[in-house]
């Protein structure tokens, strides 16, 4: 097979890169080692910044999101027995949209296949070759047959555990990594969420987040050990913990738990995000803790810039934007890392902390909800920093 850009990974980064290239008249092939059903049904977080929402609409894959997504003016902080609303629209003129990542993926897969563009699912034995030349290749097996894609560029959008990043020679990348000493136990419940906005809750028992997927589907989390055994958490015990950490500021209605699991938390960045004709985007290059809700938004920001750089190459032959891809996107990545770390350290209990640390956290929360300047900083970062 021959195409201009070979894309590994059919998540938000890979699919959006393919769509942006398609709009620029550039051919691509997307391959994915999972099944289409897995990609479209794996439930993931789905908080979309204002600019990302607008981009999904602009490129023609946001129609269902416009109908079903839940617009949020802001969030609420819960601490010391009181609920504190922060209105992003009032502060910065922007809000966020809740729309599951799997729904974004479903919309983009349907659109791509509907326009006759290739996505190859359930590929095996993927490898990249000649990435330091002008003729890179992607090799894999599909439906039992060895396949090869000749291309000009490779988009490495295959996630943290993918093959693209490890294919870059030793010594090229610098890795920055932090693992957090806690995780999140999360559930999806067939019940109304306790509030129309997200609630971030600081409690003596640990952090909790009360969010939603729809008006009748709640997504609820609480801080736990990073290696927590989910089998030790029957449904009634989970509800007891969630009730306690909400602290009675809102009524929490119980429902059938249709999914539960433990998510570990880490911060991770590699620099540079490119080597030769291979360009990393999304989780293959960086991971953020979910506290700041930046993962999918960062992936979309990466490929927005990458697509522009590739389009400029085909339009004029210029390579300046491609050469500068990492330097262009990494400042936004690090700002998201800073914001996610700040949210995480302010709201979670860390091992070995003492009474001083707890009082300091409460003081920071109290300052935040009583200072318009501090709330504006929060709103600016949460709803999305300027993209250009």
C-alpha positions as CSV (number, residue, x, y, z in Angstrom):
1,X,0.0,0.0,0.0
2,X,1.1,3.6,-0.7
3,X,-0.2,6.7,1.1
4,X,1.2,10.1,2.1
5,X,0.8,9.7,5.9
6,X,0.5,6.4,7.7
7,X,-1.2,6.8,11.1
8,X,-0.8,4.2,13.9
9,X,-3.7,4.3,16.4
10,X,-7.4,5.0,15.9
11,X,-8.0,7.0,19.1
12,X,-8.8,10.7,19.1
13,X,-5.3,11.8,18.1
14,X,-5.0,9.4,15.1
15,X,-8.5,9.9,13.8
16,X,-8.4,13.7,14.2
17,X,-5.0,13.8,12.4
18,X,-6.6,11.8,9.6
19,X,-9.6,14.1,9.3
20,X,-7.5,17.3,9.3
21,X,-5.3,15.8,6.6
22,X,-8.3,14.8,4.6
23,X,-9.6,18.4,4.7
24,X,-6.2,19.5,3.4
25,X,-6.4,17.0,0.5
26,X,-3.7,14.7,2.0
27,X,-4.1,10.9,1.9
28,X,-3.7,8.7,4.9
29,X,-4.3,5.2,6.2
30,X,-5.1,4.5,9.8
31,X,-4.3,1.2,11.4
32,X,-5.4,0.0,14.9
33,X,-4.6,-3.2,16.8
34,X,-7.9,-3.2,18.6
35,X,-11.3,-4.0,17.2
36,X,-13.7,-1.3,16.1
37,X,-16.1,-2.4,18.8
38,X,-13.4,-2.0,21.5
39,X,-12.4,1.5,20.2
40,X,-16.0,2.7,20.2
41,X,-17.1,1.2,23.5
42,X,-14.2,1.5,25.9
43,X,-15.5,4.1,28.3
44,X,-13.0,7.0,28.9
45,X,-13.2,10.4,30.3
46,X,-14.7,13.0,28.1
47,X,-14.3,16.6,29.2
48,X,-13.8,18.8,26.1
49,X,-12.3,22.2,26.2
50,X,-14.1,25.1,24.4
51,X,-11.6,25.3,21.5
52,X,-11.6,21.5,21.0
53,X,-15.4,21.5,21.0
54,X,-15.3,24.2,18.3
55,X,-12.8,22.2,16.2
56,X,-14.8,19.1,16.3
57,X,-17.8,21.0,14.9
58,X,-15.7,22.8,12.3
59,X,-14.3,19.6,10.8
60,X,-17.7,18.0,10.6
61,X,-17.6,15.4,13.3
62,X,-19.4,17.3,16.1
63,X,-23.1,17.0,15.1
64,X,-24.0,14.4,17.6
65,X,-21.9,16.0,20.3
66,X,-23.9,19.2,19.7
67,X,-27.1,17.3,20.4
68,X,-26.0,15.1,23.3
69,X,-23.0,16.7,24.9
70,X,-23.6,18.5,28.2
71,X,-22.3,22.1,28.4
72,X,-20.9,23.2,31.7
73,X,-20.5,26.8,32.8
74,X,-18.0,25.8,35.4
75,X,-17.3,23.4,38.3
76,X,-17.9,23.3,42.1
77,X,-15.5,22.8,45.0
78,X,-16.6,21.0,48.0
79,X,-14.6,21.4,51.2
80,X,-15.2,22.1,54.9
81,X,-18.9,21.2,54.4
82,X,-19.6,23.9,51.9
83,X,-20.1,23.9,48.1
84,X,-18.4,26.7,46.2
85,X,-19.4,27.3,42.5
86,X,-16.9,28.8,40.1
87,X,-18.5,30.1,36.9
88,X,-16.1,29.9,33.9
89,X,-18.3,31.7,31.5
90,X,-18.5,34.7,33.8
91,X,-14.8,34.7,34.4
92,X,-13.3,33.9,30.9
93,X,-16.3,33.6,28.6
94,X,-15.8,29.9,28.0
95,X,-17.1,26.6,29.3
96,X,-16.5,22.9,28.8
97,X,-18.5,20.1,27.3
98,X,-18.9,16.6,28.8
99,X,-19.1,14.0,25.9
100,X,-17.4,10.6,26.3
101,X,-14.1,10.1,24.5
102,X,-15.5,6.8,23.1
103,X,-18.3,8.8,21.6
104,X,-15.8,11.2,19.9
105,X,-14.0,8.1,18.6
106,X,-17.3,6.6,17.4
107,X,-18.3,9.8,15.5
108,X,-14.9,10.1,13.8
109,X,-14.7,6.4,12.8
110,X,-18.2,6.6,11.4
111,X,-17.4,9.7,9.5
112,X,-14.1,8.4,8.1
113,X,-15.5,5.1,6.9
114,X,-18.6,6.9,5.6
115,X,-16.4,9.0,3.3
116,X,-14.5,5.9,2.0
117,X,-11.3,6.5,4.0
118,X,-9.4,3.4,5.3
119,X,-9.2,2.3,8.9
120,X,-7.7,-1.2,9.4
121,X,-8.7,-2.7,12.7
122,X,-7.2,-5.7,14.6
123,X,-3.8,-5.5,13.0
124,X,-0.9,-7.4,14.5
125,X,2.9,-7.4,14.7
126,X,3.1,-3.7,13.9
127,X,6.6,-2.2,13.3
128,X,8.0,0.9,11.7
129,X,11.0,0.9,9.4
130,X,13.3,3.5,7.9
131,X,11.9,6.3,10.0
132,X,15.2,8.3,9.7
133,X,14.8,8.3,5.9
134,X,12.4,10.0,3.4
135,X,10.7,6.6,2.8
136,X,9.5,5.3,6.1
137,X,7.4,2.1,6.2
138,X,4.8,0.5,8.5
139,X,4.7,-3.3,8.5
140,X,2.0,-5.4,10.1
141,X,-0.3,-8.4,9.7
142,X,-4.0,-8.0,8.9
143,X,-6.4,-10.8,8.4
144,X,-3.5,-13.2,8.5
145,X,-1.5,-11.5,5.7
146,X,1.7,-9.6,5.9
147,X,1.1,-6.0,4.9
148,X,3.3,-2.9,4.3
149,X,2.5,0.8,3.9
150,X,5.0,3.0,2.1
151,X,4.5,6.6,3.2
152,X,6.1,10.0,3.5
153,X,5.4,10.5,7.2
154,X,4.2,8.4,10.2
155,X,1.8,9.7,12.8
156,X,2.6,7.8,16.1
157,X,-0.8,8.0,17.8
158,X,-0.8,4.6,19.4
159,X,-0.8,5.5,23.1
160,X,1.5,5.1,26.0
161,X,1.9,1.3,25.4
162,X,2.3,1.5,21.7
163,X,5.2,0.7,19.5
164,X,6.1,4.1,18.0
165,X,7.9,5.7,20.9
166,X,10.0,2.6,21.6
167,X,11.0,2.5,17.9
168,X,13.0,5.7,18.3
169,X,16.7,4.9,18.9
170,X,18.1,4.9,22.4
171,X,19.5,8.2,23.5
172,X,17.3,10.4,21.3
173,X,14.5,11.0,23.8
174,X,14.6,12.5,27.2
175,X,11.9,11.1,29.6
176,X,10.3,13.0,32.4
177,X,8.2,10.8,34.6
178,X,6.3,10.9,37.9
179,X,4.1,8.2,39.5
180,X,1.6,9.3,42.1
181,X,1.2,7.4,45.4
182,X,-2.6,6.9,44.8
183,X,-5.1,6.1,42.2
184,X,-8.8,6.6,41.5
185,X,-11.5,4.0,42.1
186,X,-14.2,4.9,39.5
187,X,-17.7,3.7,38.8
188,X,-20.3,4.3,36.1
189,X,-23.7,4.3,37.6
190,X,-27.2,4.3,36.1
191,X,-28.3,7.1,38.3
192,X,-28.6,10.9,38.0
193,X,-25.4,12.8,39.0
194,X,-25.7,14.8,42.3
195,X,-25.4,18.2,40.6
196,X,-25.6,19.8,37.2
197,X,-21.9,20.7,37.4
198,X,-18.8,18.7,38.3
199,X,-18.0,18.6,42.0
200,X,-14.4,18.3,43.1
201,X,-14.5,17.2,46.8
202,X,-11.7,17.6,49.3
203,X,-12.4,15.4,52.4
204,X,-10.6,14.0,55.4
205,X,-11.1,10.5,53.8
206,X,-9.5,11.7,50.5
207,X,-10.4,13.3,47.3
208,X,-13.6,12.5,45.3
209,X,-15.0,13.7,41.9
210,X,-18.7,13.6,41.1
211,X,-19.3,14.0,37.3
212,X,-21.6,12.5,34.7
213,X,-21.9,11.0,31.2
214,X,-25.5,12.0,30.8
215,X,-28.4,13.3,32.9
216,X,-29.1,9.7,33.9
217,X,-25.6,8.3,34.0
218,X,-23.2,9.3,36.7
219,X,-19.4,8.9,36.6
220,X,-18.0,9.0,40.2
221,X,-14.5,8.6,41.6
222,X,-12.7,8.6,44.9
223,X,-9.0,8.5,45.8
224,X,-7.6,5.0,46.7
225,X,-4.3,3.2,46.9
226,X,-2.7,2.8,43.4
227,X,-2.8,-1.0,43.7
228,X,-6.3,-1.1,45.2
229,X,-8.0,-4.5,44.8
230,X,-11.3,-3.8,43.2
231,X,-12.6,-7.1,44.4
232,X,-12.5,-5.7,48.0
233,X,-15.0,-3.0,47.1
234,X,-18.5,-4.4,46.8
235,X,-21.1,-2.0,45.5
236,X,-22.6,-1.1,48.9
237,X,-19.1,-0.2,50.3
238,X,-18.4,2.0,47.2
239,X,-21.7,3.9,47.8
240,X,-20.9,4.3,51.5
241,X,-17.6,5.9,50.6
242,X,-19.0,8.2,48.0
243,X,-21.8,9.4,50.3
244,X,-19.2,10.2,53.0
245,X,-16.9,12.1,50.7
246,X,-19.7,14.2,49.2
247,X,-20.4,15.2,52.8
248,X,-24.1,15.8,52.4
249,X,-23.8,19.0,50.3
250,X,-25.9,17.3,47.6
251,X,-28.1,14.2,47.5
252,X,-26.3,11.3,45.9
253,X,-28.8,8.9,44.3
254,X,-27.6,5.3,44.0
255,X,-28.1,3.2,40.9
256,X,-26.9,0.0,39.3
257,X,-23.1,0.1,38.9
258,X,-22.4,-0.9,35.3
259,X,-18.6,-0.5,35.4
260,X,-16.0,-0.1,38.1
261,X,-12.2,-0.1,38.1
262,X,-9.0,1.5,39.5
263,X,-7.0,4.0,37.5
264,X,-3.4,4.7,38.4
265,X,-2.0,8.2,38.1
266,X,1.2,9.5,36.5
267,X,2.7,12.4,34.7
268,X,4.9,11.6,31.7
269,X,6.5,13.5,28.9
270,X,9.1,12.7,26.3
271,X,11.2,15.3,24.4
272,X,11.4,15.7,21.5
273,X,8.2,14.3,20.1
274,X,9.7,13.4,16.8
275,X,12.5,11.5,15.1
276,X,13.1,11.6,11.4
277,X,9.7,11.1,9.7
278,X,8.0,9.7,12.8
279,X,5.9,12.2,14.8
280,X,4.4,11.3,18.2
281,X,1.1,12.7,19.4
282,X,-1.2,12.2,22.3
283,X,-0.6,9.6,24.9
284,X,2.4,8.1,23.0
285,X,4.3,11.3,24.0
286,X,2.7,12.4,27.3
287,X,0.4,11.4,30.1
288,X,-1.3,13.6,32.6
289,X,-3.2,12.7,35.8
290,X,-7.0,12.9,35.2
291,X,-7.5,15.6,37.8
292,X,-7.2,18.4,35.2
293,X,-9.0,16.6,32.4
294,X,-6.4,17.4,29.8
295,X,-5.6,14.1,28.1
296,X,-7.8,14.1,25.0
297,X,-7.5,17.9,24.7
298,X,-3.7,17.7,24.5
299,X,-3.9,15.0,21.9
300,X,-6.2,17.1,19.7
301,X,-3.9,20.1,20.2
302,X,-0.9,18.0,19.1
303,X,-2.4,16.8,15.8
304,X,-3.8,20.2,15.0
305,X,-0.3,21.5,14.9
306,X,1.1,18.4,13.2
307,X,-1.5,18.5,10.4
308,X,-0.7,22.1,9.7
309,X,3.0,21.3,9.5
310,X,2.4,18.4,7.1
311,X,0.0,20.5,5.0
312,X,2.6,23.2,4.7
313,X,5.2,20.6,3.5
314,X,2.9,19.4,0.7
315,X,1.9,22.9,-0.2
316,X,5.3,24.5,-0.4
317,X,8.0,21.9,0.3
318,X,9.0,23.8,3.4
319,X,10.0,21.8,6.5
320,X,10.3,24.5,9.1
321,X,7.0,23.7,10.7
322,X,7.7,20.0,10.7
323,X,11.2,20.6,12.2
324,X,9.7,22.8,14.9
325,X,6.8,20.5,15.8
326,X,8.1,19.5,19.2
327,X,9.2,23.0,20.2
328,X,5.7,24.3,19.2
329,X,3.6,21.7,21.1
330,X,5.7,21.0,24.2
331,X,5.0,24.4,25.9
332,X,1.3,23.6,25.9
333,X,2.1,20.0,27.1
334,X,4.1,21.4,30.1
335,X,1.4,24.0,30.9
336,X,-1.1,21.1,31.1
337,X,1.3,19.1,33.3
338,X,1.7,22.1,35.6
339,X,-2.1,22.6,35.9
340,X,-2.8,18.9,36.4
341,X,-0.1,18.6,39.1
342,X,-1.5,21.7,40.8
343,X,-5.0,20.3,40.9
344,X,-3.7,17.0,42.1
345,X,-1.5,18.2,44.9
346,X,-4.2,20.6,46.2
347,X,-7.0,18.0,46.4
348,X,-5.4,14.6,47.3
349,X,-3.9,13.3,50.5
350,X,-0.3,12.2,50.2
351,X,1.4,9.6,52.3
352,X,3.4,10.9,55.3
353,X,1.7,14.3,55.2
354,X,0.9,15.9,58.5
355,X,-1.6,18.4,60.0
356,X,0.4,21.3,58.5
357,X,-0.1,19.9,55.0
358,X,-3.9,19.5,55.4
359,X,-4.2,23.1,56.8
360,X,-2.2,24.4,53.9
361,X,-4.4,22.7,51.4
362,X,-7.5,24.1,53.0
363,X,-6.0,27.6,53.0
364,X,-5.2,27.2,49.3
365,X,-8.8,26.1,48.5
366,X,-10.2,28.9,50.6
367,X,-8.1,31.5,48.8
368,X,-9.1,30.0,45.4
369,X,-12.8,30.4,45.9
370,X,-12.6,33.9,47.4
371,X,-10.2,35.5,44.9
372,X,-11.5,36.4,41.5
373,X,-7.9,36.5,40.2
374,X,-7.3,32.9,41.4
375,X,-10.7,31.7,40.0
376,X,-9.9,33.3,36.7
377,X,-6.6,31.5,36.5
378,X,-8.4,28.2,37.2
379,X,-11.1,29.0,34.6
380,X,-8.5,30.0,31.9
381,X,-6.6,26.7,32.3
382,X,-9.6,24.4,32.8
383,X,-11.7,25.7,29.9
384,X,-8.6,25.7,27.7
385,X,-5.7,28.0,27.1
386,X,-5.6,29.8,23.7
387,X,-4.8,27.3,21.0
388,X,-2.9,29.7,18.7
